[in-house]
Amino acid sequence: MSILQTLKDRSNNTCELCKSEKDLKQYTLPPSLNESVDNSLLVCGTCLSQIEGEVEMDANHWRCLNDSMWSEFVAVQIMSWRMLQRLRGEGWPKDLLDMMYLDDEALALARATGEDKDDSEKVVHRDVNGVILENGDSVVLVKDLKVKGSSMVAKQGTTVRNIRLDRDNAEYIEGKVDGQQIVIITKYVKKT
């Protein structure tokens, strides 16, 4: 059974955040490199567009987190925590965050994207031109790079898709080149 079908079955074909039944899609929590049922959830188009920042946040839409934060599924709990962190300036999310419990492993995953940090504290990844990089972006290598620990050379012009950011170091990203997961320094890439 596919991940999407498993998510639909476990959620009764509803968004696991707001319970909408329209425009349902699989969403994998960043910075996950591999899709699985454990790190994915089913979300509607409205939730997804706000999660990914394509549209302005509608704080009233997210009052649904009062219910979804108690989900038995860790991925739903983590996404609820992240959205409450984004909205904490509204006031009411602080009360929900005070009630919410995540075990240490889930809390570490929830914090992986820095939602709980103020903008001044967040690690910002920039390419060679100063453009901000995000998880899932595609980049092009601007220089031949020798991969440490192997004889492989990543050639200039190689496209690296679905990058992952190092949450502790603004100069490092991860991505697959020729099927091998490598760490790349941001000053050697250009966002596509």
N, C-alpha and C positions, 0 to 999 in steps of 0.2 A: 504494500500500500504506500502511496506517495506521502510525503510530509504534509502537503496541502490537504489531502483527503483526511489524514489522521487529525489535523488541526480542526477541520470542519466537523469531524465526528465528535471530538472532545468538547467542542463549543456549541454543538447543536446548530451549526450554520449561522452563528452570530458573531459579531465583533467581540473579542474577549475583553475589550476595554469599555465600550459604550453600548453593547448589545444590539447595534444596528444590524440589519439583515441585508443591506445593500452594498454592492461593490466590494466584496470581501477579497483580501489578498493576504498572502503569507508575508510576514515581516521577520527577518532574522536580526537579532540584537547585535549591534556593533559592540565591540570589535571582533566578533566571531568570524573565523576564517572558513568554517565548515557549517553548512546548514544541517540542522537536526531538529527533531521535535522538541528536545529539551531547551534549545536556545531560540526557538521561533514562536510566534503567536499569530493568530488570525485577527486582522484589523480591517476596518472599513476604509474607504477612500478618504472620508473626512478626517479620521484620526491620522491616517498615513500622511496626508498633505501637511498637517500641522506638526507631526513628529519630524518630518524631513525639512520643515521650514519653508515649504513652497507657498504657504499662505500664512497670514497673521494668526496668532494664537487667539482662540475664542475661549476665554476662561470659563464661561458658563457651560460650554460643551464638556469640559473636563470635570465637572461635578460628578460624573459617572465613576471617577476614581475612588469615590467613597465606598463603592461596592467591589470594583475590580482589584483593589489593593489586598483584598482578603482571599483572592483566588488560591486554589490549591497548587497551581502551576507556577514554578519559580520565574519563568520568563515573563509571565503576566505581572507578577509582583515587582520584578525589576523595572519593567516599563512603566508601571504605575508610579514607582518611587522616582524614576527619572522625570516624569512629567510633573509630578508634585514639586520636585526641586525647581524645575523651570518656572513654575507658577508661584513660587513661595512669596513673591512680592505682593500677591493678591491678598494675603492674610489668611484666608481659610485653609490653604494647603498646609500651613505650618501645624495646625491642629491635627490634621490627618497624618502628617509625618511623625508627630510625637506619639501617635497611637500605633504606627506601623512597626512591624518587627521583621527583619531579615537576618538570617544566620550569617556568620562571618564570611563564608564563601560567596553567598548571594550578594551581600553588601559590597564586597570587593568587586564583583562583576558589575554591580549597579554604578559604582563610582568610576568605572573604567573610562567613561566618556567625559568625566569632569562636570557633570550637571550640577553637582553640589558646590562647585567653586564659583566665586565671583569672577567676572570677566577679567579683572586684573591678575587673578591667580592662575588662569587657564594657560596651558601650554598650547601655543599656536604654531602650527607647521606651515611653512611657506616654501614655495618652489624657488627656482633660480631667479625668477622675475618678481618675487615678492607676493605672488598670488597665494591666497590661503588654501591649503589642502584639507580635504575632509575624508573620513573613512568611506571607502567605496569608489573614490575618484579613479580616473585613469591618468597615467603620466607617461611621458616619453623621456628616455635617457638622453641627455645632452652630451655625453662623453662615454667612451669605452670604459667599463669598470671591471677590474679583476675581482673575482669573488674569493674572499679569504677562505682558506681551507680547502680549495678545490682548484682544478686547472681551468675552470670555466671563466670565460670573459663575456660579460653582458655588453653587447654592441650598442654603439650610439644609434639612436633612432628606434630602439626596441620599445614597444608599447607595453607597459605594465598595467594591467586592469585590476580593479577591485583592491586597491591598496588598503592597508591598515596602518594607523598611526601609533607610534610609541607614546603612550600617555605620560611618560616620565621625561622624555627627551625630544625637544622640538626639532632636532636635526635628523631623526631617524624615522623611516617608514619601512613597512614590510610589504613584499609582493612576490609573485611567482614569475620567474624568468626561466623559460625552457623547462617548465615543470618543477623547478626547484625553488623553494621558499627562501628568499634572501632578505637581508637588511640593506637598505639603500639610504645614502645620505641625501637630504633634501636639496642641497645646492647643486646636485647633478641631475635633477629632473625638472621637467616643464609640464604643467597641467594641460591636458588636452580638452 
